[in-house]
Structures are given as C-alpha cells and as structure tokens.
C-alpha cells in the first residue's frame, strides 16, 4: 500500500521561504507523476506544481517563479520550495501520486491522482 507523508509546513511571515517534503513508501513501481496541491476551507483543491517521470514540471500560473518542485528518486521524496511567501499561500498542502500514464494536460487536475497524503498546514501572516 502506498503511503505519502508530507512535512515541512508551519507558520511563517510574508517574504519568508519554506520547503515542503513528501516521502513516499510502500510501492516498487515508478510513479508516472507526482504533484503538490493546496486547499483552503470552502474552496476546491488546486494544483500548484507537478512533476512527471521525465522530470517535466508544470506550475499553476500564479505561483510560477516562486514555487519549485523537485524529486529525489534515491529518497523517494518530492519537494516543494516556496519563496517570497504571501498570505494567499495559506492553505493545507497535499502531495499526490499517480502510477499509470496520464496525458500531460490532465496533470494539474486533482482527479488524475489516486494516492494522497494527509496534508500539511502552511500559514503565512502579513
């Protein structure tokens, strides 16, 4: 059974940086893609960054330039570096994985992913 465990969340000030990590265990096959999503209560879960097994990265337009996704295959860990944080980045951040192939234009959709972590809270104060 696949387990995804996020860490690195916390409370920061606007302008600070944070690095989230998602450690994955319990599988032997390679994931096709992994992604970071975030959700604010009362709103839909949205993708912020994804990376596939070709190391092609995709970002939500409004975070590009501040967010960087990376994958350390030796540690089975996906990272999300967030720089110059803003109050609107406040959310619960989730890691997700998909093993089977999916078209690239679907990778920013939460419904594409079938394995999820429990989330880590990020709070940014002004």
C-alpha positions as CSV (number, residue, x, y, z in Angstrom):
1,X,0.0,0.0,0.0
2,X,1.3,3.4,-1.0
3,X,1.9,6.0,1.8
4,X,2.6,9.6,1.2
5,X,3.6,11.7,4.2
6,X,4.0,15.4,3.9
7,X,6.2,17.5,6.2
8,X,7.7,21.0,6.5
9,X,4.6,23.1,7.0
10,X,4.3,25.8,9.6
11,X,3.6,29.4,10.3
12,X,5.8,32.0,8.6
13,X,5.9,35.7,7.7
14,X,5.3,37.1,4.3
15,X,8.5,37.1,2.3
16,X,9.8,34.0,4.1
17,X,10.7,30.7,2.4
18,X,9.5,27.2,3.2
19,X,10.4,23.8,1.8
20,X,7.8,21.0,2.0
21,X,8.7,17.4,1.6
22,X,6.6,14.4,0.6
23,X,8.1,11.0,1.5
24,X,6.6,8.0,-0.3
25,X,6.8,4.4,0.7
26,X,5.1,1.1,0.0
27,X,5.5,0.7,-3.7
28,X,8.1,-0.7,-6.1
29,X,7.0,0.6,-9.5
30,X,7.8,4.1,-10.7
31,X,5.2,6.8,-10.4
32,X,4.2,8.4,-13.6
33,X,3.7,11.8,-11.9
34,X,3.6,13.4,-8.6
35,X,2.1,16.7,-7.6
36,X,1.6,19.3,-4.9
37,X,-1.9,20.7,-4.3
38,X,-3.4,23.1,-1.8
39,X,-6.8,23.7,-0.4
40,X,-8.4,26.4,1.6
41,X,-11.6,25.5,3.6
42,X,-14.6,26.1,1.4
43,X,-12.7,26.1,-1.8
44,X,-11.7,23.4,-4.3
45,X,-8.3,21.7,-4.1
46,X,-6.0,23.2,-6.7
47,X,-2.7,22.1,-8.2
48,X,0.4,24.2,-7.6
49,X,3.1,22.1,-9.1
50,X,3.5,18.7,-10.7
51,X,6.5,16.6,-12.0
52,X,6.4,13.5,-14.2
53,X,8.8,10.7,-14.7
54,X,10.5,12.6,-17.5
55,X,11.2,15.4,-15.0
56,X,8.8,17.7,-16.8
57,X,7.4,20.2,-14.4
58,X,4.2,22.2,-14.5
59,X,3.1,25.1,-12.3
60,X,-0.1,27.0,-11.5
61,X,0.4,30.2,-13.4
62,X,0.1,32.5,-10.4
63,X,2.9,30.7,-8.4
64,X,5.4,30.2,-11.2
65,X,8.7,31.8,-10.3
66,X,8.1,31.4,-6.6
67,X,7.4,27.7,-6.3
68,X,9.8,24.9,-7.4
69,X,9.1,21.2,-7.4
70,X,11.8,18.6,-7.4
71,X,12.1,14.9,-7.0
72,X,14.9,12.9,-5.3
73,X,14.4,9.4,-6.6
74,X,17.1,8.0,-4.3
75,X,15.0,9.1,-1.3
76,X,11.6,8.6,-2.9
77,X,10.8,12.2,-1.9
78,X,9.2,15.1,-3.7
79,X,9.9,18.6,-2.5
80,X,8.2,21.9,-2.9
81,X,10.3,25.0,-2.4
82,X,8.2,28.1,-1.8
83,X,9.9,31.5,-1.8
84,X,8.7,35.0,-1.1
85,X,5.6,33.7,0.6
86,X,2.4,35.6,0.5
87,X,-0.7,35.5,2.8
88,X,-2.7,34.0,-0.1
89,X,-0.4,30.9,0.0
90,X,-2.0,30.0,3.3
91,X,-3.6,26.6,2.8
92,X,-3.3,22.9,3.6
93,X,-0.8,21.5,1.1
94,X,-1.2,17.9,-0.1
95,X,1.1,15.6,-2.0
96,X,-0.3,13.2,-4.6
97,X,0.9,10.4,-6.9
98,X,-0.3,8.6,-9.9
99,X,1.3,5.4,-11.2
100,X,-0.4,4.8,-14.5
101,X,0.1,7.0,-17.6
102,X,-2.0,10.2,-17.9
103,X,-1.9,12.9,-20.6
104,X,0.1,16.0,-19.6
105,X,-2.9,18.2,-19.9
106,X,-4.6,16.3,-17.1
107,X,-1.7,16.5,-14.6
108,X,-2.9,19.7,-13.0
109,X,-6.3,18.1,-12.2
110,X,-6.8,16.6,-8.7
111,X,-9.0,13.9,-10.2
112,X,-6.0,12.5,-12.1
113,X,-4.3,11.3,-8.9
114,X,-5.3,8.3,-6.8
115,X,-2.8,8.4,-3.9
116,X,-2.8,11.3,-1.5
117,X,-1.0,12.3,1.7
118,X,-2.7,13.7,4.8
119,X,-1.7,17.3,4.2
120,X,0.5,19.8,6.0
121,X,-0.7,23.2,7.0
122,X,1.0,26.4,5.8
123,X,0.1,29.7,7.3
124,X,1.5,33.0,6.1
125,X,1.0,36.2,8.1
126,X,1.4,39.6,6.7
